[in-house]
């Protein structure tokens, strides 16, 4: 049987140790998740898969999210827009 002295760091009880371990695991999981998402994004950009605004608009039109009139209006706005100064 485990001694209760081991489960009571600094006299607070085993729940504090469990909470610290749980928070460390959650933090580690969030870091791993963030790094994997970032790596996937940069791999796609390096391969040329990063979608341009026109590609996104065409995909939305193909999926039926916007109608033809809206597609043409937005496409014209994209092509005629002036970039930042």
Secondary structure, DSSP 8 states (H G I E B T S, - for coil): ---TTTT-GGGS-HHHHHHHHHHHHHHHHHHHHHHHHHHHHHHHHHTT----HHHHHHHHHHHTSS-HHHHHHHHHHHHH-----
